[in-house]
Amino acid sequence: MGARERPGIGAAFLFPSPAKAGEPVRYELARAWLLEAERIAGVPKHDGSSWHAYRRGWATSRKHLPDVDVAAAGGWKSTETLRRCYQQPDPATILAVVLGGVELREQQA
């Protein structure tokens, strides 16, 4: 992915490889970093793979924003996967839905 796709960060990788200049960090190394960071922080391993749980939390916390923008910012190619796999129900949003209804009235002729 180059500067054209992500103009805000320029031509550099967000996570460059520490071993190979001009290449991104390998998934295995990034996963090892994540597991080590969780261990140091005393954070229990989340359900649903290494990065998936964090992406799911990120997407769920942005449900109040337009799906198309959340998908673009999160790197999803479509909103379908974002909605199906990443946005999850949560108690606060469910309560807001229950309490946020409006009164419906019949149209006067």
Secondary structure as UniProt FT lines:
FT   TURN            3..5
FT   HELIX           7..9
FT   TURN            10..11
FT   TURN            21..22
FT   HELIX           27..41
FT   TURN            49..51
FT   HELIX           52..60
FT   TURN            61..64
FT   HELIX           67..74
FT   HELIX           79..81
FT   HELIX           82..86
FT   HELIX           91..99
//
